[in-house]
Amino acid sequence: MARFDVHLMPSGDLALDCQSDQLEYLASRFTVPLVPEDEIASRIAVLHPTFEVSGERLVMATHLSGAVPARVLGTAIASLKAHEYEIQRALDTLTGY
């Protein structure tokens, strides 16, 4: 698993892995759901950046972030590593820097 990889969960949902790769040994991963744009009624641009994954525009639902067991993360289907700045900015906004 790599930081900023997008994983297809068994439920069909997409999760963005935001945990440091230095903590690979932990049995959990800090993730943020990626959801279709119409599922976030009132977006805050800095908190909810949008990305294209497999041809679909998805919103980083940062306010719904949390830990999941690493074993439930499905296959990595994409990487958002190129968007590290926007992702980190959203996480910093949520946590107060």
Secondary structure, DSSP 8 states (H G I E B T S, - for coil): --TTEEEE-TTS-EEEE-S-GGGTTSSEEEEEEEEEGGG-SS--TTTS-EEEETTEEEEE-GGG-EEEEGGG---EEEE-GGGHHHHHHHHHHHHT-
